């Protein structure tokens, strides 16, 4: 009977049944089989609703969608080109930074590929970069910002993994910077090899671009500086960002009108709603898995075969790269409660584990054959998937090398939280 039910769930998943419905049904069935009332799942939904940090998710998401609907992407790219276009590889490096910043604030790599991809692609091609490099860079940079505050996956992981949001923000920042530096170095080498022609620097163009983006430039400093300066918590930072972005884009730039606002809010809350319902059902399922001591059984199975923490981390990286290819939010809420207790048995710091998970999340987005960024870029630029696979391979190899470094040098993720003395 159990085998038949599991096959039934697999068939429903293959037929496209929503993830939350499958997880909720599986949780109810498991609790029923254990003789426990289904209220155990409802309790998790109530506990989720009472989390004080939960408000950060809809506020940051709404602010990100307002930015995406405005002229902010074009202003950001114009400023990057005017400031760095004269350097060897400068426009590609500036594109990396602009995409990372935009993804951090929108919380979704797909929004970045759609909003900034159409601006950066012709810009890099005009400068002389080859099409494969340009496609690879855009497909990669779509997820770079997931490692920087106020990234939505960081907030979600902190809630599920019961870690301080501020601490995880700090832990992910240095590995994220390492990725940016590695990819920037590669972009400079490619620019030299392909004889890319830099854009002559113009003070007038730089001043005009800086003036155009003057109201948006302070945003990272307000949010990040406010959190680590002790002015407000992550949840309060979300409220500040939403208020600031709404005021600037509606009343200063007037890019977003009152008639557009309901649609922007609707689109952002669709994403939030999908996250919340998956999170609630997944917490009910993980509640059963923990009660059934599944993590302990997994540890016993692994420990009999893998005694070293480093060996466990290597296996974990392979596993996470696979599960993080498509649905990141489901991966966070389902996998984290299972692997976190197992990792702690191996003596792995939970903050280090969080940084590793997020880094795998970022790389999984561009990992062939199912990486979500590859499908989005294929649709956005009307290119076949095999061409995208070839284009991202050099970038993927660089990110994989950075993942190995972060995996086996825990100080890269633990140094900044200790320096800032974040509890």
VEXPAVEX-780368 format. One record per residue (C-alpha): residue in three letters; residue number from 0; x negated, y, z negated. Coordinates in Angstrom, 1 decimal, always signed. Each point is the difference from the previous one (the first is absolute). Layout:
("ALA" NUM (X Y Z));
...
This chain:
("UNK" 0 (+0.0 +0.0 +0.0));
("UNK" 1 (-2.8 +2.4 -0.9));
("UNK" 2 (-1.8 -0.7 +3.2));
("UNK" 3 (+3.2 +0.6 +2.0));
("UNK" 4 (+0.7 +3.3 -1.7));
("UNK" 5 (-3.6 +1.2 +0.6));
("UNK" 6 (+0.3 -0.9 +3.7));
("UNK" 7 (+3.3 +1.8 +0.0));
("UNK" 8 (-1.6 +3.2 -1.4));
("UNK" 9 (-2.8 -0.4 +2.6));
("UNK" 10 (+2.5 -0.2 +2.8));
("UNK" 11 (+1.9 +3.0 -1.3));
("UNK" 12 (-3.3 +2.0 -0.1));
("UNK" 13 (-0.8 -1.0 +3.5));
("UNK" 14 (+3.4 +1.1 +1.1));
("UNK" 15 (-0.6 +3.5 -1.3));
("UNK" 16 (+1.8 -0.1 -3.3));
("UNK" 17 (-1.0 +3.1 -2.1));
("UNK" 18 (-2.8 -0.7 -2.4));
("UNK" 19 (+1.8 +1.3 -3.0));
("UNK" 20 (+3.0 -2.3 +0.6));
("UNK" 21 (-2.3 -3.0 +0.2));
("UNK" 22 (-1.9 +0.9 -3.2));
("UNK" 23 (+3.1 +0.8 -1.9));
("UNK" 24 (+1.7 -3.3 +1.0));
("UNK" 25 (-3.1 -2.0 -0.8));
("UNK" 26 (-0.3 +1.6 -3.4));
("UNK" 27 (+3.7 -0.7 -0.8));
("UNK" 28 (-0.4 -3.6 +1.2));
("UNK" 29 (-3.2 -0.6 -2.1));
("UNK" 30 (+1.5 +1.5 -3.1));
("UNK" 31 (+3.2 -2.0 +0.4));
("UNK" 32 (-2.1 -3.2 +0.4));
("UNK" 33 (-1.8 +0.9 -3.2));
("UNK" 34 (+3.3 +0.5 -1.9));
("UNK" 35 (-0.6 +3.7 -0.4));
("UNK" 36 (+2.8 +2.5 +0.7));
("UNK" 37 (-0.3 +2.1 +3.1));
("UNK" 38 (-0.1 +3.1 -2.2));
("UNK" 39 (-3.7 -0.5 -0.2));
("UNK" 40 (-0.2 +1.5 +3.5));
("UNK" 41 (+2.3 +2.9 -0.8));
("UNK" 42 (-2.1 +0.8 -3.1));
("UNK" 43 (-3.0 +0.5 +2.3));
("UNK" 44 (+2.0 +2.5 +2.2));
("UNK" 45 (+1.0 +1.9 -3.2));
("UNK" 46 (-3.7 +0.0 -1.2));
("UNK" 47 (-1.1 +1.3 +3.4));
("UNK" 48 (+2.6 +2.9 -0.2));
("UNK" 49 (-1.3 +1.0 -3.4));
("UNK" 50 (-3.7 +0.4 +1.1));
("UNK" 51 (-0.9 +3.6 -0.6));
("UNK" 52 (-2.6 +0.0 +2.9));
("UNK" 53 (+2.6 -1.3 +2.5));
("UNK" 54 (+1.1 +3.5 +1.0));
("UNK" 55 (-3.4 +0.6 +1.7));
("UNK" 56 (+0.9 -2.3 +2.9));
("UNK" 57 (+3.0 +1.8 +1.4));
("UNK" 58 (-1.5 +3.5 -0.6));
("UNK" 59 (-3.3 -0.8 +1.7));
("UNK" 60 (+1.7 -1.8 +2.8));
("UNK" 61 (+2.5 +2.9 +0.6));
("UNK" 62 (-2.9 +2.5 +0.0));
("UNK" 63 (-1.9 -2.1 +2.5));
("UNK" 64 (+2.9 -0.3 +2.4));
("UNK" 65 (+0.5 +3.8 -0.1));
("UNK" 66 (-3.7 +0.5 +0.9));
("UNK" 67 (+0.4 -2.5 +2.9));
("UNK" 68 (+3.1 +1.8 +1.3));
("UNK" 69 (-1.8 +3.4 -0.1));
("UNK" 70 (-2.9 +1.4 +2.1));
("UNK" 71 (-2.5 -1.1 -2.7));
("UNK" 72 (-1.5 -2.8 +2.2));
("UNK" 73 (-0.9 +2.4 +2.8));
("UNK" 74 (-1.3 +2.7 -2.3));
("UNK" 75 (-2.2 -2.6 -1.8));
("UNK" 76 (-1.5 -1.4 +3.2));
("UNK" 77 (-0.6 +3.6 +1.4));
("UNK" 78 (-1.8 +0.9 -3.1));
("UNK" 79 (-2.1 -3.1 +0.0));
("UNK" 80 (-1.0 +0.5 +3.6));
("UNK" 81 (-0.9 +3.7 -0.5));
("UNK" 82 (-2.2 -0.7 -3.0));
("UNK" 83 (-1.7 -3.2 +1.0));
("UNK" 84 (+0.3 -0.3 +3.8));
("UNK" 85 (-3.5 +1.5 +0.6));
("UNK" 86 (-1.7 -2.8 -2.0));
("UNK" 87 (-1.1 -3.3 +1.6));
("UNK" 88 (+3.0 -2.2 -0.5));
("UNK" 89 (+1.6 +2.8 -1.9));
("UNK" 90 (+3.5 -0.3 +1.5));
("UNK" 91 (+0.2 -3.7 -0.7));
("UNK" 92 (-1.2 +0.5 -3.6));
("UNK" 93 (+2.5 +2.8 -0.4));
("UNK" 94 (+2.7 -2.3 +1.4));
("UNK" 95 (-0.9 -2.6 -2.6));
("UNK" 96 (+0.3 +2.5 -2.8));
("UNK" 97 (+3.3 +1.5 +1.3));
("UNK" 98 (+1.6 -3.4 +0.4));
("UNK" 99 (-1.2 -1.1 -3.5));
("UNK" 100 (+1.5 +3.1 -1.6));
("UNK" 101 (+3.2 -0.2 +1.9));
("UNK" 102 (+0.5 -3.7 -0.9));
("UNK" 103 (-0.7 +0.7 -3.6));
("UNK" 104 (+2.8 +2.5 -0.1));
("UNK" 105 (+2.5 -1.8 +2.1));
("UNK" 106 (-0.7 -3.4 -1.5));
("UNK" 107 (+0.5 -1.8 +3.3));
("UNK" 108 (-2.6 -0.8 +2.6));
("UNK" 109 (+2.7 -0.3 +2.7));
("UNK" 110 (+1.0 +3.6 -0.4));
("UNK" 111 (-3.7 +1.1 +0.5));
("UNK" 112 (-0.4 -2.0 +3.2));
("UNK" 113 (+3.2 +1.4 +1.4));
("UNK" 114 (-0.4 +3.6 -1.2));
("UNK" 115 (-3.8 +0.5 +0.4));
("UNK" 116 (-0.8 -2.7 +2.6));
("UNK" 117 (+1.5 +2.0 +2.9));
("UNK" 118 (-2.1 +3.0 -1.0));
("UNK" 119 (-3.3 -1.7 -0.7));
("UNK" 120 (+0.0 -2.4 +3.0));
("UNK" 121 (-0.1 +2.6 +2.8));
("UNK" 122 (-2.4 +2.1 -2.1));
("UNK" 123 (-2.6 -2.7 -0.3));
("UNK" 124 (+0.4 -1.1 +3.6));
("UNK" 125 (-0.6 +3.7 +1.1));
("UNK" 126 (-3.2 +0.0 -1.9));
("UNK" 127 (-1.2 -3.1 +1.8));
("UNK" 128 (+0.6 -2.9 -2.4));
("UNK" 129 (+0.9 -3.3 +1.7));
("UNK" 130 (+3.6 -1.2 -0.2));
("UNK" 131 (-0.9 -3.2 -2.0));
("UNK" 132 (-1.8 +2.1 -2.7));
("UNK" 133 (+2.9 +2.5 -0.1));
("UNK" 134 (+2.6 -2.7 -0.4));
("UNK" 135 (-2.0 -1.8 -2.6));
("UNK" 136 (-0.6 +3.2 -2.0));
("UNK" 137 (+3.7 +1.0 -0.1));
("UNK" 138 (+1.1 -3.5 -0.8));
("UNK" 139 (-2.5 -0.1 -2.9));
("UNK" 140 (+0.6 +3.5 -1.4));
("UNK" 141 (+3.7 -0.6 -0.3));
("UNK" 142 (-0.6 -1.8 -3.3));
("UNK" 143 (-3.1 +1.7 -1.3));
("UNK" 144 (+2.0 +2.4 -2.3));
("UNK" 145 (+1.5 -3.0 -2.0));
("UNK" 146 (-3.1 +0.3 -2.2));
("UNK" 147 (+0.5 +3.6 -1.0));
("UNK" 148 (+2.5 +1.7 -2.3));
("UNK" 149 (+2.9 +0.4 +0.1));
("UNK" 150 (+0.3 -3.2 +2.2));
("UNK" 151 (+3.2 -1.8 -0.5));
("UNK" 152 (-1.5 -3.5 -0.1));
("UNK" 153 (-2.3 +1.1 -2.9));
("UNK" 154 (+3.0 +1.1 -2.0));
("UNK" 155 (+1.9 -3.2 +0.8));
("UNK" 156 (-3.0 -2.2 -1.0));
("UNK" 157 (-0.4 +1.9 -3.2));
("UNK" 158 (+3.6 -0.5 -0.9));
("UNK" 159 (+0.0 -3.7 +0.8));
("UNK" 160 (-3.4 -0.7 -1.4));
("UNK" 161 (+0.7 +2.1 -3.2));
("UNK" 162 (-3.1 +2.2 +0.5));
("UNK" 163 (-0.3 +3.7 -0.5));
("UNK" 164 (+0.8 +1.8 +3.3));
("UNK" 165 (-2.6 +2.7 -0.6));
("UNK" 166 (-2.6 -2.7 -0.7));
("UNK" 167 (+0.7 -1.9 +3.2));
("UNK" 168 (+0.0 +3.3 +2.0));
("UNK" 169 (-3.6 +0.5 -1.3));
("UNK" 170 (-1.0 -3.6 +0.5));
("UNK" 171 (+1.0 -0.1 +3.7));
("UNK" 172 (-1.5 +3.4 +0.9));
("UNK" 173 (-3.7 -1.0 +0.2));
("UNK" 174 (+0.7 -3.2 +2.1));
("UNK" 175 (+2.2 +2.1 +2.2));
("UNK" 176 (-2.8 +2.6 +0.4));
("UNK" 177 (-2.4 -2.8 +0.8));
("UNK" 178 (+2.2 -1.1 +2.9));
("UNK" 179 (+0.2 +3.5 +1.3));
("UNK" 180 (-3.8 +0.4 -0.1));
("UNK" 181 (-0.6 -3.4 +1.8));
("UNK" 182 (+2.5 +0.8 +2.8));
("UNK" 183 (-1.3 +3.6 +0.3));
("UNK" 184 (-3.5 -1.4 +0.5));
("UNK" 185 (+1.2 -2.3 +2.7));
("UNK" 186 (+1.9 +2.8 +1.7));
("UNK" 187 (-3.2 +2.1 +0.1));
("UNK" 188 (-1.9 -2.9 +1.6));
("UNK" 189 (+2.6 -0.6 +2.6));
("UNK" 190 (+0.1 +3.7 +0.8));
("UNK" 191 (-3.8 -0.1 +0.7));
("UNK" 192 (+0.3 -3.2 +2.0));
("UNK" 193 (+2.9 +1.2 +2.1));
("UNK" 194 (-1.5 +3.5 +0.5));
("UNK" 195 (+3.0 +1.7 -1.4));
("UNK" 196 (+0.0 +3.8 +0.6));
("UNK" 197 (+0.6 +2.0 -3.2));
("UNK" 198 (+2.4 +2.9 +0.1));
("UNK" 199 (-1.8 +3.4 -0.4));
("UNK" 200 (+0.7 +1.5 -3.4));
("UNK" 201 (+2.1 +3.2 -0.1));
("UNK" 202 (+0.5 +2.1 -3.1));
("UNK" 203 (+3.2 +1.4 +1.5));
("UNK" 204 (+1.4 -3.5 +0.6));
("UNK" 205 (-1.0 -1.2 -3.5));
("UNK" 206 (+1.5 +3.1 -1.7));
("UNK" 207 (+3.2 -0.4 +2.0));
("UNK" 208 (+0.3 -3.7 -0.9));
("UNK" 209 (-0.7 +0.6 -3.6));
("UNK" 210 (+2.5 +2.9 -0.2));
("UNK" 211 (+2.6 -2.3 +1.7));
("UNK" 212 (-0.5 -2.7 -2.6));
("UNK" 213 (-0.6 +2.3 -3.0));
("UNK" 214 (+3.1 -1.1 -1.9));
("UNK" 215 (-0.7 -3.8 +0.5));
("UNK" 216 (-3.7 -0.1 -0.8));
("UNK" 217 (+0.5 +0.5 -3.8));
("UNK" 218 (+2.3 -3.0 -0.2));
("UNK" 219 (-2.7 -2.7 -0.8));
("UNK" 220 (-1.6 +2.3 -2.6));
("UNK" 221 (+3.3 +0.7 -1.6));
("UNK" 222 (+1.1 -3.6 -0.3));
("UNK" 223 (-3.4 -1.8 -0.7));
("UNK" 224 (-1.5 +2.9 -1.9));
("UNK" 225 (+3.2 +0.3 -2.1));
("UNK" 226 (+0.0 -3.7 -0.9));
("UNK" 227 (-3.7 -0.2 -1.0));
("UNK" 228 (-0.1 +3.5 -1.4));
("UNK" 229 (+2.6 -1.1 -2.6));
("UNK" 230 (+2.7 +2.5 +1.3));
("UNK" 231 (+2.6 -2.7 +0.7));
("UNK" 232 (+0.5 -3.8 +0.4));
("UNK" 233 (+0.4 -1.8 +3.3));
("UNK" 234 (+3.8 +0.2 -0.3));
("UNK" 235 (-0.2 +3.7 -0.7));
("UNK" 236 (-2.4 +0.4 +2.9));
("UNK" 237 (+2.6 -1.7 +2.3));
("UNK" 238 (+2.6 +2.6 -1.0));
("UNK" 239 (-2.6 +2.9 +0.5));
("UNK" 240 (-0.9 -1.3 +3.4));
("UNK" 241 (+3.6 -0.5 +1.1));
("UNK" 242 (+0.9 +3.5 -1.1));
("UNK" 243 (-3.1 +1.6 +1.6));
("UNK" 244 (+0.3 -1.8 +3.3));
("UNK" 245 (+3.7 +0.7 +0.3));
("UNK" 246 (-0.5 +3.7 -0.7));
("UNK" 247 (-2.9 +0.4 +2.4));
("UNK" 248 (+1.4 -1.9 +2.9));
("UNK" 249 (+3.5 +1.4 -0.3));
("UNK" 250 (-0.6 +3.6 -1.0));
("UNK" 251 (-3.6 +0.9 +1.0));
("UNK" 252 (-0.6 -2.0 +3.3));
("UNK" 253 (+3.8 -0.6 +0.6));
("UNK" 254 (-0.9 -3.3 +1.8));
("UNK" 255 (+2.7 -1.8 -1.9));
("UNK" 256 (+3.5 +1.5 +0.0));
("UNK" 257 (+2.9 -0.5 -2.4));
("UNK" 258 (+1.8 -2.0 +2.7));
("UNK" 259 (-3.0 -2.4 +0.4));
("UNK" 260 (-0.4 -0.6 -3.7));
("UNK" 261 (+2.8 -2.6 -0.4));
("UNK" 262 (-1.5 -2.2 +2.7));
("UNK" 263 (-3.5 +0.3 -1.4));
("UNK" 264 (+1.3 -0.9 -3.5));
("UNK" 265 (+2.0 -2.9 +1.5));
("UNK" 266 (-3.1 -1.4 +1.8));
("UNK" 267 (-2.2 +0.3 -3.1));
("UNK" 268 (+2.6 -1.5 -2.3));
("UNK" 269 (+0.5 -3.0 +2.4));
("UNK" 270 (-3.7 -0.8 -0.7));
("UNK" 271 (+0.4 +0.6 -3.7));
("UNK" 272 (+3.2 -2.1 -0.2));
("UNK" 273 (-1.7 -2.9 +1.8));
("UNK" 274 (-2.9 +0.2 -2.4));
("UNK" 275 (+2.2 +0.1 -3.1));
("UNK" 276 (+2.2 -2.9 +1.0));
("UNK" 277 (-3.0 -2.2 +0.9));
("UNK" 278 (-1.7 +1.0 -3.2));
("UNK" 279 (+3.0 -0.8 -2.2));
("UNK" 280 (+0.6 -3.4 +1.6));
("UNK" 281 (-3.7 -0.9 +0.0));
("UNK" 282 (-0.3 +0.9 -3.7));
("UNK" 283 (+2.9 -2.4 -0.7));
("UNK" 284 (-1.9 -2.7 +1.9));
("UNK" 285 (-3.3 +0.7 -1.6));
("UNK" 286 (+1.7 -0.1 -3.4));
("UNK" 287 (+0.9 -3.6 +0.6));
("UNK" 288 (-3.5 -0.8 +1.3));
("UNK" 289 (-1.6 +1.4 -3.1));
("UNK" 290 (+2.5 -1.8 -2.3));
("UNK" 291 (-0.8 -3.3 +1.9));
("UNK" 292 (-3.8 +0.7 -0.6));
("UNK" 293 (-0.7 -0.1 +3.7));
("UNK" 294 (-3.1 +2.3 -0.3));
("UNK" 295 (-1.4 -2.3 -2.7));
("UNK" 296 (+0.5 -3.0 +2.3));
("UNK" 297 (-1.6 +1.8 +2.9));
("UNK" 298 (-3.0 +0.9 -2.2));
("UNK" 299 (-0.4 -3.7 -1.2));
("UNK" 300 (+0.1 -1.1 +3.7));
("UNK" 301 (-2.5 +2.5 +1.1));
("UNK" 302 (-2.3 -0.3 -3.0));
("UNK" 303 (-0.4 -3.7 +0.6));
("UNK" 304 (-1.4 +0.9 +3.5));
("UNK" 305 (-1.4 +3.6 -0.3));
("UNK" 306 (-1.8 +0.8 -3.3));
("UNK" 307 (-1.6 +3.2 +1.1));
("UNK" 308 (+1.8 +3.4 -0.1));
("UNK" 309 (-1.8 +0.9 +3.2));
("UNK" 310 (+1.3 -3.1 +1.8));
("UNK" 311 (+3.5 +0.8 -1.2));
("UNK" 312 (-0.3 +3.6 +1.3));
("UNK" 313 (-1.1 -1.3 +3.4));
("UNK" 314 (+3.1 -2.3 +0.2));
("UNK" 315 (+2.2 +2.8 -1.2));
("UNK" 316 (-1.3 +2.4 +2.8));
("UNK" 317 (+0.8 -2.6 +2.7));
("UNK" 318 (+3.5 -0.6 -1.5));
("UNK" 319 (+0.8 +3.7 -0.4));
("UNK" 320 (-1.1 +0.9 +3.6));
("UNK" 321 (+2.5 -2.5 +1.3));
("UNK" 322 (+3.0 +1.0 -2.3));
("UNK" 323 (-0.6 +3.7 +0.5));
("UNK" 324 (+0.2 +0.0 +3.8));
("UNK" 325 (+3.7 +0.8 +0.3));
("UNK" 326 (+2.1 +0.9 -3.1));
("UNK" 327 (-2.1 +1.8 -2.5));
("UNK" 328 (+2.7 +0.9 -2.6));
("UNK" 329 (+1.2 -3.6 -0.2));
("UNK" 330 (-3.6 -1.2 -0.3));
("UNK" 331 (-0.6 +2.3 -2.9));
("UNK" 332 (+3.1 -0.8 -2.1));
("UNK" 333 (-0.2 -3.8 +0.7));
("UNK" 334 (-3.7 -0.7 -0.1));
("UNK" 335 (-1.4 +2.4 -2.6));
("UNK" 336 (+1.9 -1.5 -3.0));
("UNK" 337 (-1.3 -3.5 +1.0));
("UNK" 338 (-3.6 +0.8 +0.7));
("UNK" 339 (-0.6 +2.5 -2.8));
("UNK" 340 (+0.2 -2.5 -2.8));
("UNK" 341 (-2.2 -2.5 +2.0));
("UNK" 342 (-2.6 +2.7 +0.7));
("UNK" 343 (-0.1 +1.0 -3.7));
("UNK" 344 (-0.8 -3.6 -0.9));
("UNK" 345 (-3.1 +0.3 +2.2));
("UNK" 346 (-0.9 +3.2 -1.9));
("UNK" 347 (+0.7 +2.4 +2.9));
("UNK" 348 (+0.9 +3.5 -1.1));
("UNK" 349 (+3.7 +0.8 +0.9));
("UNK" 350 (-1.0 +3.5 +1.3));
("UNK" 351 (-2.7 -1.6 +2.3));
("UNK" 352 (+2.6 -2.5 +1.1));
("UNK" 353 (+2.4 +2.8 +0.9));
("UNK" 354 (-2.6 +1.8 +2.1));
("UNK" 355 (-0.8 -3.3 +1.8));
("UNK" 356 (+3.6 -0.7 +0.7));
("UNK" 357 (+0.5 +3.5 +1.5));
("UNK" 358 (-3.1 -0.3 +2.1));
("UNK" 359 (+1.2 -3.4 +1.3));
("UNK" 360 (+3.4 +1.6 +0.7));
("UNK" 361 (-1.7 +2.7 +2.1));
("UNK" 362 (-2.0 -2.5 +2.0));
("UNK" 363 (+2.9 -2.4 +0.4));
("UNK" 364 (+1.9 +2.7 +1.8));
("UNK" 365 (-2.5 -0.2 +2.9));
("UNK" 366 (-0.9 -3.7 -0.2));
("UNK" 367 (+0.9 -2.0 +3.2));
("UNK" 368 (+2.3 -1.6 +0.9));
("UNK" 369 (+2.8 +1.3 -2.2));
("UNK" 370 (-1.4 +3.3 -1.4));
("UNK" 371 (+2.9 +2.5 +0.0));
("UNK" 372 (-2.1 +2.9 +1.2));
("UNK" 373 (-0.9 -2.0 +3.2));
("UNK" 374 (+3.7 -0.4 +0.9));
("UNK" 375 (+0.7 +3.7 -0.7));
("UNK" 376 (-3.0 +1.2 +2.0));
("UNK" 377 (+1.0 -2.4 +2.9));
("UNK" 378 (+3.5 +1.5 +0.1));
("UNK" 379 (-1.2 +3.6 -0.5));
("UNK" 380 (-2.6 +0.0 +2.8));
("UNK" 381 (+1.6 -2.7 +2.2));
("UNK" 382 (-3.0 -2.3 -0.1));
("UNK" 383 (-0.1 -3.8 -0.2));
("UNK" 384 (-0.8 -1.6 -3.3));
("UNK" 385 (-3.1 -1.8 +1.2));
("UNK" 386 (-1.5 +3.4 +0.9));
("UNK" 387 (+0.7 +1.2 -3.5));
("UNK" 388 (-1.6 -3.1 -1.5));
("UNK" 389 (-3.2 +0.7 +1.9));
("UNK" 390 (+0.1 +3.7 -0.9));
("UNK" 391 (+0.3 -0.5 -3.7));
("UNK" 392 (-2.7 -2.7 -0.4));
("UNK" 393 (-3.0 +2.3 -0.7));
("UNK" 394 (+2.1 +2.0 -2.5));
("UNK" 395 (+1.3 -3.1 -1.6));
("UNK" 396 (-3.6 -1.4 -0.4));
("UNK" 397 (-1.1 +3.3 -1.7));
("UNK" 398 (+3.0 -0.1 -2.4));
("UNK" 399 (-0.7 -3.7 -0.8));
("UNK" 400 (-3.6 +0.9 -0.9));
("UNK" 401 (+1.3 +2.7 -2.3));
("UNK" 402 (+2.5 -2.4 -1.5));
("UNK" 403 (-2.9 -2.4 -0.9));
("UNK" 404 (-1.9 +2.8 -1.6));
("UNK" 405 (+2.9 +1.2 -2.1));
("UNK" 406 (+0.9 -3.6 -0.9));
("UNK" 407 (-3.5 -0.8 -1.4));
("UNK" 408 (-0.9 +3.4 -1.4));
("UNK" 409 (+2.8 +0.7 -2.5));
("UNK" 410 (-1.6 +3.3 -1.0));
("UNK" 411 (+1.2 +1.5 +3.3));
("UNK" 412 (+3.6 -0.2 -1.3));
("UNK" 413 (-0.6 +0.3 -3.7));
("UNK" 414 (-2.5 +2.8 -0.1));
("UNK" 415 (+2.3 +3.0 +0.6));
("UNK" 416 (+2.8 -1.0 -2.5));
("UNK" 417 (-2.7 -0.3 -2.7));
("UNK" 418 (-1.6 +3.3 +1.0));
("UNK" 419 (+3.4 +1.7 -0.2));
("UNK" 420 (+0.7 -1.9 -3.3));
("UNK" 421 (+3.5 -0.9 +1.2));
("UNK" 422 (+1.7 -2.2 -2.6));
